[in-house]
Amino acid sequence: MKTKQCSVFLILTLVTFMFVSYTLAADNPQLNLPEGAIARLGKGRIHGIAYSPDGKQLAVAAYVGIWIYDTETLQLHSLLTGHTRGVWGISFSPDGNTIASTSSDSTVRLWNAHTGEHLKTLTGHTGSVWTVAFSPDGNTLVTGSGDTTIRLWDVKNSDLKNVLSGHTAHIQSVRFSPDGKTIASVSWDQTVKLWDVATGSLNYTLTGHSDRVQSVSFSPDGKTIASASNDRTIRLWDVETGTLKNILTDHNGLVNSVSFSPDGKTIVSGGSDGTLRLWDMETGTHLIAFSEHKGVINTISFSPDGKTVATGSRDGTIQFWDYETETHINTIDGHTGVVRGISFSPDGKTIATANRDHSTIQLWNAATGEYIKTFSGHTAWVWCVSFSPDGKTIASGSGDRTVRIWDVETGEQQKIFSGHSGRVRSISFSPDGKTIASGGSGRNIQLWDTETRTAQNTFFGHTDEINSVSFSPDGKMIASGSRDATVRLWDVETGTHLISFTGHTNAVECVNFSPDGKLIVSGSREEPLRFWDVETQKHIRNFNARIFNFEESSFSPDGKTITIASWGLGIQLSDVETGEVRKTFTGHTDGVRTVSFSPDGKTVASGGWDGIVYLWKLGD
């Protein structure tokens, strides 16, 4: 390892100039689609990565399942599915024959690493299981959970061997010592604990972190552990005595992951500042920081030969670094973050998605599910996205308080509308495409002229954050829904507030006009959908969906069907007149945030917290 900053930066400068890294184009990951789905856009959020002991495979824990890549070609090999919620922890057995995974569904699953066959499911945890590790001999599995317990399992017969209790909050990471005699655990209770494996007794509780502790790692000789925390520090502890040896403090944000190099000379760490940092183990000196990622680094893994470091990030990429030369060598992309918004192009050929974790907008081919391009420029979460009626531009709203206009063909940013005092939660184009309405936490609705690129008008009246805005089909009215539990109707030309519809008791999450403009539908969590007559300005009916916690609803182009996105993981299609459920699609592994009909009404797109967009076929 090089320790002199000047030589390191000189080498990196030359490498940057001369070396073009290979980037794998995003796969079209149509493996193990849920029933009724015709395509999957993206591979979901990255939570954990692990090399196989022979270094030939990389397993990636994501919300949708476990993706297996060939490390030589970086080609996608398989997808292991079966967990009903997101997968968080991943570990190979020492012999490389078995993969263990943990999930928000409170289970631990064992898989054949060569065939992908599901072998066993271990149950007993009563909360999300966040972390897993095999003992060095492969006979024992340790897991940590949101139920605050650590459980030890016999791998051969799946029996529970012991339950270790003592943490008072979510357990984020557990690791065996190299000799298998000690377990280290870290928790959101701000402590690190060392346990005796044979007796289950607590050896030490290590205190000093001032925020949640996210990751722990043993040095190869077993004498030191490193713990990483939201307090922006990495702490080194003596395993035998429990004393603090050093504090590493150069991270500019939360530290999510830490690991020792196989030779024990270096510590690597990653966090919310998007940098991979290398530290000298003996002195604690910060050696270098890599900043290839454009988002939070969640996870780090060394290849077994110690030559490569892999990092997984919320920016949707896995980056590979040559440890010896300290250069970036490869990228796997195609993973995705939380999907906050979906919009079909008017011709139905393209889909735009608002990606919260990346602060980007992504374009996809609606027929094949293939990734097309990314629009970057927002400096905070992107909450909403919409195609213009002519399909030539896209509008997006963000937590950076701006509405931005993008050229679909070139991907260039055409205009930034500034003026909101808080995040922009919802946007809507007028039918003629000349005006954009936007609303958000500033409690006002802002109108923008797309031709002159200037502010037109501002509507005031809501007393809390605006979650949804929608133009009427004739462009004369705007409906808005707010956390103040009201739906309001506005005259576009005069800015007059026409009426407030009341009856919801919780925040209104979504409002939409029917295609004929005669109805408004509004949805609120844990309440029935409400329909309002636009002409009489009266509430006309409710109906209850069989799924719960509405997030968004959308009318079919013919106005006869309404689809509902739910925190209950489902998408429900119902008859507008009768409320009869026509279809229910399940397959998301976390709450569905957004849903949209294709222009021809034959396809529904849904996306949410699992970072996946599914396309569901409705007809021929």
Disulfide bonds with the S-S distance in Angstrom:
none
